[in-house]
Amino acid sequence: MAVAIRLTRVGATKRPAYRVVAIERRRSRDGRALEILGFYDPLTEPATVRLETARIQAWIGKGAQPSETVAKLIRQYEREAAAAASGTEVEKPRRATRATKPKASSKAAAKAKARAEAPAEEAPAAEASPVVADEPVEAPATEEAPAGESADAAADEAMTATVTADEPVAADEADGATATEEAAAGESADAADAADAAEKAEA
């Protein structure tokens, strides 16, 4: 028969109190105990612990295994008894309270540190070598070419608005240049359509 020394619950609903009992390991938590060895009330401040240490040691001597909680209670009770015998006051263990803000994991802390360092490293690099186009980009003319002008003149205007591939362009200006190129291509197509329409009308 394997014997365990563990807690069994007694008390009212939402007002737990526990008995320290010697019980067969296979029995349920509140099953029939072999012997009641003490009492534990966690709701009092400080928690009430009464143990029959002589009987507990006798059961341990016979091979009974105390649970982790009971082993902790035995150590606490023995410290308090030794302090009472010597006349010194032992600090009572305080209840662990849950922190209001959970502690960040080490991975999250490392990521936050890396994010904070990344902008700091990029800022000096941007100040040291700013990349700016040498010539300003001209916006294409929004007026349509008169019907009498040729399509070549409209194409020449569109070509002056595009950015050459040899020029270095800043990242912010690259998006603007793409939009300018698309607008110029659309306007040159409109100008070409207008020129074709004018030629058909003359013919």
Buried (B, 14 or more C-beta within 10 A) or exposed (E): EEBBBBBBEBEEEEEBBBBBBBBEEEBEEEEEBBBBBBBBBEEEEEBEBEBBEEBBEBBBEEEBBBEEEBEEBBEBBEEBEEEEEEEEEEEEEEEEEEEEEEEEEEEEEEEEEEEEEEEEEEEEEEEEEEEEBEEEBEEBBEEEBEEEBBBEEBBEBBEEBBBEEEEEBEEEBEEBBEEBBEBBBEBBEEBBEBBEEBEEEEE
